[in-house]
């Protein structure tokens, strides 16, 4: 018996639980296997044709994972070329693949992992040295068993890429912006699948800094960073975001996690706002007349967050690079908030281009007063 299904993106959790707990035998249906109908990138949705499993006579096809990754990279760079952007290079991090496998096992799109970490935290843990933004999507549902071929997976990858670039209204065009961000120079791609779902993860990097002093918050609450950006730019400001110490998450908690993420404490498992607000900002002293303290007082008069004027903000420009040395006492911030994850976001501007982020690194900072067990676990995870 053959049946046709149109896949939908919304998953009813009660249906999922019922299927896994009781299976199809309970409701008296013959087990079926479903095949993807020919899919074009511009198609409205996926369509499957299904038949009874005992009539299918299937032999599992070998699928070349590396070929799928390279195909995905080719599609990304084709889209970037369409918008007159330079290609991105395939990165070497396994982080995207690991997260794709987690999402495939859940059959659910989520940016959180089982350690309770968001993408930018995992990026630091995996020795990331620049900035990262993540696109992720799970396609399929656990209510029907699928038979994948390499060609059908390629068609889904192409359909997803077109959807993310050209039909991303539901996500406020965030996926599209990540793919087409001019300053991106690397991408790590994860692709995983099982009999129910395919999971695709794209982690875009801007990696342009040769570090002399990797960012740290010292025991005396001094934020210190120095290095060289490999193009001439103006370093505009540093934003600092804060997240509470992450806790381990169960599969059930991940199932209910938001499909989006953002920086900082305003994006949690229960609610994630579309606009992230920094916990503090650090600026250079652009004034020739005011001291750092006087400028800080002036700017903080109407500010919703603390603004610091850096004790040291030295930049040296050359034709094709800018070196920097930045240091500031953030005791006021860390004493007021306490232990957790502080993410440093470094903004630069280049003449003729819009502002871009070249750094999103997460630093675990423990209050000098005490260290909880959760703080210790998080610190060990980030420091490996």
Secondary structure, DSSP 8 states (H G I E B T S, - for coil): -EEEEE--S---HHHHHHHHHHTTGGGT---EEEEE----TT-SS-EEEEEEHHHH--------HHHHHHHHHHHHHHHHHHTT----EE---SHHHHHHHHHHHHTS--S--TTS--HHHHHHHTT--SEEEEEEEEEE-TTSEEE--HHHHHHHHHHHHHHHHHS-GGGTTHHHHHHT-TT--EEEEEEEE-SSEEEEEEEEEE--EEEEEEEEE-TT-EEEEEEEESS--EEEEEEEEEE-------HHHHHTS-S---SSTTB-SS-B-SS---SEEEE----SSS-HHHHHHHHHTS-SSEEEE-SEEEEEE-SS-EEEEEEEE-HHHHHHH-SEEEEEEEEEE-TTS--EEEEEEEEEE--SS---HHHHHHHHHHH-
